[in-house]
Amino acid sequence: MDDSQLVIACKKQDRNAQKLLYERYAPIMMAVCLRYSGEEEMARDLLHDGFIRVFTQIGSFSGKGSFEGWLRRIFVNLALENYRKEKQKYRFMEEYGYMNADESEDPTDNSLDIDNIPREEVFDMIRSLPPGYRTVFNMYIFEEMSHKEIAHVLGINEAASRSQFYRAKNMLRKKISAILHNNQRQVQ
């Protein structure tokens, strides 16, 4: 059964189609949830809530564009809603502040040397970032949002978004460097 047939069956509340859709897309959406939440338990909650939302809103899918893209947008929006609810707990602005003058860098350099690191290890590193860093990093890199868009969605200013992204990249670079250094020592 292809996606268009699945969607039609799910719109008719077909339980078998819903189960098939879940089985097909749960692993992919779980990865999205893990990237944003950083915690497996929270990611499972987001996955559950996301599929409830998918099945209640599937009638709004017009069939134009990618179904997986439509699903992904639901899960990202849910993760961002969750982040905004928890924002006070994280104290996004107070805890991490703004970029210091000595933190300037080439704003177009988004490269990370991850070619020789297993994908799961890279995602583990991203999940280990502090919540603010992780959220901005995911939105900028994976959702391809601008700092202006991120600032609007999170209710912060663009400088804070840039600072969070810069610091996330810095933390990831240090972790990557440590892994690469450790791998080189093991080879010798």
VOVEX-566255 format. One line per 2 residues: number of its first residue (from 1); their letters; for each residue x, y, z of C-alpha. Coordinates in steps of 0.05 Angstrom, whole numbers, plus 5000, padded with zeros to 4 digits. Example, Ala and Ser with C-alpha at 12.3 -4.5 7.8 and 13.67 -1.06 7.14 Angstrom:
residues 2
1	as	5246/4910/5156  5273/4979/5143
//
This chain:
residues 188
1	md	5000/5000/5000  5031/5067/4980
3	ds	5024/5132/5019  4965/5158/4979
5	ql	4926/5094/4991  4945/5096/5065
7	vi	4922/5168/5072  4855/5152/5039
9	ac	4845/5092/5085  4866/5131/5147
11	kk	4816/5187/5129  4763/5132/5132
13	qd	4788/5113/5203  4813/5046/5178
15	rn	4850/5017/5239  4894/4971/5197
17	aq	4917/5030/5154  4931/5071/5217
19	kl	4973/5014/5244  5011/5008/5178
21	ly	5022/5083/5175  5048/5082/5247
23	er	5095/5024/5233  5121/5057/5170
25	ya	5135/5125/5199  5145/5116/5274
27	pi	5220/5104/5269  5230/5166/5226
29	mm	5187/5210/5271  5219/5181/5334
31	av	5286/5206/5307  5256/5276/5299
33	cl	5227/5273/5369  5293/5250/5399
35	ry	5331/5306/5364  5286/5358/5396
37	sg	5273/5328/5464  5340/5298/5479
39	ee	5306/5247/5525  5278/5181/5504
41	em	5218/5183/5550  5198/5253/5527
43	ar	5210/5232/5454  5162/5173/5464
45	dl	5110/5220/5492  5119/5267/5433
47	lh	5114/5208/5385  5049/5185/5417
49	dg	5019/5255/5418  5042/5267/5347
51	fi	5008/5206/5319  4944/5225/5355
53	rv	4948/5292/5322  4964/5260/5254
55	ft	4903/5215/5258  4857/5271/5280
57	qi	4883/5320/5227  4896/5273/5169
59	gs	4834/5300/5135  4872/5366/5125
61	fs	4926/5332/5083  4910/5354/5012
63	gk	4955/5305/4977  4998/5361/4949
65	gs	5070/5355/4969  5105/5301/5008
67	fe	5064/5263/5060  5127/5250/5100
69	gw	5141/5325/5099  5070/5338/5125
71	lr	5081/5287/5181  5149/5316/5198
73	ri	5119/5386/5204  5068/5361/5254
75	fv	5122/5329/5297  5168/5389/5294
77	nl	5112/5436/5312  5092/5391/5370
79	al	5164/5389/5395  5168/5465/5390
81	en	5102/5473/5427  5130/5428/5481
83	yr	5194/5469/5483  5155/5534/5491
85	ke	5115/5505/5549  5180/5484/5583
87	kq	5217/5548/5565  5210/5579/5634
89	ky	5241/5518/5666  5301/5523/5620
91	rf	5310/5598/5628  5334/5602/5557
93	me	5358/5674/5558  5383/5678/5630
95	ey	5421/5613/5630  5458/5622/5564
97	gy	5457/5696/5550  5482/5731/5487
99	mn	5543/5722/5444  5605/5754/5474
101	ad	5648/5798/5431  5702/5745/5426
103	es	5653/5694/5399  5653/5722/5329
105	ed	5658/5673/5271  5642/5665/5198
107	pt	5566/5661/5200  5564/5619/5137
109	dn	5610/5565/5166  5562/5511/5189
111	sl	5609/5454/5176  5623/5400/5226
113	di	5674/5345/5211  5627/5285/5220
115	dn	5646/5243/5159  5681/5190/5201
117	ip	5632/5188/5258  5572/5140/5259
119	re	5506/5175/5247  5476/5151/5313
121	ev	5535/5179/5351  5525/5247/5318
123	fd	5452/5246/5338  5471/5227/5409
125	mi	5517/5287/5411  5461/5332/5387
127	rs	5413/5303/5438  5464/5317/5493
129	lp	5465/5392/5479  5429/5437/5529
131	pg	5356/5448/5510  5364/5518/5482
133	yr	5425/5500/5441  5393/5436/5415
135	tv	5328/5470/5395  5361/5527/5356
137	fn	5412/5479/5325  5356/5432/5301
139	my	5314/5488/5274  5372/5520/5237
141	if	5405/5457/5209  5349/5407/5200
143	ee	5289/5452/5189  5330/5503/5150
145	ms	5299/5562/5187  5334/5630/5189
147	hk	5354/5662/5255  5298/5712/5244
149	ei	5247/5655/5237  5276/5618/5298
151	ah	5273/5682/5339  5200/5692/5320
153	vl	5180/5620/5336  5217/5617/5402
155	gi	5201/5688/5424  5273/5710/5429
157	ne	5315/5759/5388  5359/5742/5330
159	aa	5424/5754/5369  5402/5702/5420
161	sr	5387/5652/5364  5456/5664/5332
163	sq	5489/5657/5400  5454/5592/5415
165	fy	5472/5564/5347  5545/5586/5354
167	ra	5551/5555/5422  5517/5490/5399
169	kn	5567/5485/5341  5624/5499/5389
171	ml	5602/5444/5436  5592/5395/5379
173	rk	5661/5412/5349  5693/5398/5417
175	ki	5657/5331/5423  5675/5313/5351
177	sa	5747/5332/5361  5751/5289/5424
179	il	5721/5230/5386  5768/5238/5327
181	hn	5828/5246/5373  5807/5184/5411
183	nq	5798/5145/5346  5868/5166/5322
185	rq	5899/5142/5387  5865/5075/5380
187	vq	5892/5067/5309  5963/5080/5333
//
